[in-house]
Amino acid sequence: MYDDAPQLEPCAVCDKPSRDRVHRGCQERMAEALRELPQLYRQLGDALTPGRRGGDGRTTTRTAPLPCSLDTLDLVARGGIEGVVGGWARDLCERERWDVPAYQSVQAIVDWACRVLAANLTIICDEHPAVRELADELRQVSGQARRIITGEKPPIRIPVACADCGHILRVSLDMDGIRCGHCQAQYGHAEMLNLTPTRRSAA
C-alpha cells in the first residue's frame, strides 16, 4: 500500500515541516507586513512634524520643534523602509525583466514596492532563493515601525550559544528562526529556543 501523503520539507522561512515551500502562516505574516508598511510609513512621517493645540483648538507649529528620534528618521529617509521594500521589489522586477517605474518620492516607492511584492508573494514564496531574508527584513522593519508609533518596548533578546561553533546569538520569542553569522548554521523557532543560554555578550 502506497502512502499518497505529501512529502513534508522544512519551511524556507521557519524550518518547520511544511507541505508548501513556505508555510501559509509565514506567508500571511509577510503579506500583513506589506499591507501595513505604507500606512506605518505615513504615521512615522506625521511623527516628524509635531504640533500643538492652540487656545482656539487649532493645531499650531511649535517655534522650536521637538527633537525627532533618529530611529524614526532612519526609517522614513531614503534607505529605511524604502530601502528594504524598494530593494526587494527592484530585485523581483530585474529577475522577471519587468520595468521599474522612476518614482522620485520615498513614499511613492514604498507604496509601489509593497504593491508589487504583495501581488507576487505566492511566486516569491514558491521560487525566490532568498525568501527567508525577505521575511526577516519585513518582520524587523515593520516591527520597528510599530514600536516607534505605539511606544512599545522591543522584545527582550536572550544570548544563546550556537550549537555548532559556540558563537553568541541573540534570540527572542517573536523570531521565526535564526542563522549563525559565524558558521551559517540555521535554527528554526523551536531549535533556537533550545540553544544553551549564556551570559556572554554577542560578538
Disulfide bonds with the S-S distance in Angstrom:
none
